[in-house]
Amino acid sequence: MDPSRRQILPPHALPADSKAYLAACSPEERALVTLAIERLGSSYFMEKSHGYMAWKAKQGSSKK
């Protein structure tokens, strides 16, 4: 297959709290996540990213 004709599959559904995560990100982090979603498509899982997991852990500890 010609690499220039590679098809990027649509991204997976984002987690329910993805808007809250993106709102907590710096502008640079938000741009990087958006780029990953656009360029990596179905290969990108926001809920498995280091930034999301760290943010999620902070959310859990702050609720206690």
C-alpha positions in Angstrom: 0.0 0.0 0.0 1.2 3.5 -0.9 2.1 5.3 2.4 0.8 8.6 1.0 -2.7 7.0 0.7 -2.8 5.8 4.3 -6.2 6.1 5.9 -6.4 7.3 9.5 -9.4 5.8 11.3 -11.5 8.0 13.4 -10.6 8.5 17.1 -12.1 6.4 19.8 -14.8 8.0 22.0 -13.3 10.3 24.6 -13.9 9.6 28.3 -16.9 11.4 29.8 -14.7 13.8 31.8 -12.5 14.7 28.8 -13.8 18.3 28.7 -12.8 18.8 32.4 -9.4 17.3 31.7 -8.8 19.5 28.7 -10.0 22.6 30.7 -7.4 21.8 33.4 -4.6 21.4 30.8 -2.2 24.2 29.8 -2.6 25.6 26.3 0.4 23.7 25.2 -0.9 20.4 26.7 -4.3 21.0 25.1 -2.7 21.6 21.7 -0.7 18.4 22.0 -3.8 16.3 23.0 -5.7 17.8 20.1 -2.9 17.0 17.7 -2.7 13.5 19.0 -6.5 13.0 18.4 -6.3 14.4 14.9 -3.1 12.7 13.8 -3.2 9.3 15.6 -6.9 8.7 15.2 -7.9 5.3 16.6 -4.4 4.7 17.9 -4.8 7.4 20.6 -6.6 6.6 23.8 -6.8 9.7 26.0 -7.6 7.6 29.1 -4.3 5.8 28.7 -2.2 8.9 28.4 0.2 9.9 31.2 -1.3 13.3 31.5 -4.9 12.0 31.8 -4.0 9.3 34.3 -2.1 11.8 36.5 -5.0 14.3 36.3 -7.5 11.5 37.1 -5.4 10.4 40.2 -5.4 14.0 41.4 -9.1 14.2 41.0 -9.6 11.1 43.1 -7.3 12.3 45.9 -8.9 15.7 46.0 -12.4 14.3 46.5 -11.3 12.5 49.8 
